[in-house]
Amino acid sequence: MDEQIANYIRGKVVEIIIVGSAAYLIFILIGINYALALSVLVGSQSLFLT
């Protein structure tokens, strides 16, 4: 049971990093202000929405 929880948490952390990084790159490419703050919000939303 503990291993399943650890794998779930590890998977969510990887998902947040991937989604946040992709959002950051896209925001930088299109020139949005506060790209880092917005990408952190986008990454954290993947935790709550799935």
N, C-alpha and C positions, 0 to 999 in steps of 0.2 A: 504493500500500500504506500509506504513512504517513497519507494522508488518511482511509483507512478506520479505522485505529487511533485517530486523533484523534476521528473521529465516534463511535466506540464509547465512548471515554472520556467525551466530552462528553455522550452520551446517558445513560451510567451516573450521572454527576454530577447531571444533571437529575432522573433517577429517584430518586436518594437524597434530593435536596432535597424533591421532591414527597411521597414516602412518609413521610419524617421529619416534614415540616410537618403532614401530615394526621394522623399519629399523635399529634403534640404537641397539636394542637387537640382531638382526641378525648379524650386523657388529661386535659387541662385541664378539658374539659366534664364529665367524669365524676368529677373530683376525685382522681385518682391522685397520690400523693406521688412526687417525683422524676420528673416528667413529661418534663423536658428530657433527662435521662440515659437514660430508657427510649426516648424517640423517637430519640435518636442510635443506640442499639442496634438499633432496628427498621430505621432507614434503612441502617445498615451491613450488616444481614442481607440486604437486597436485593442487595447487591454479591456476596455469597458464594453465595446460593441460586439465582441465575439464570445 
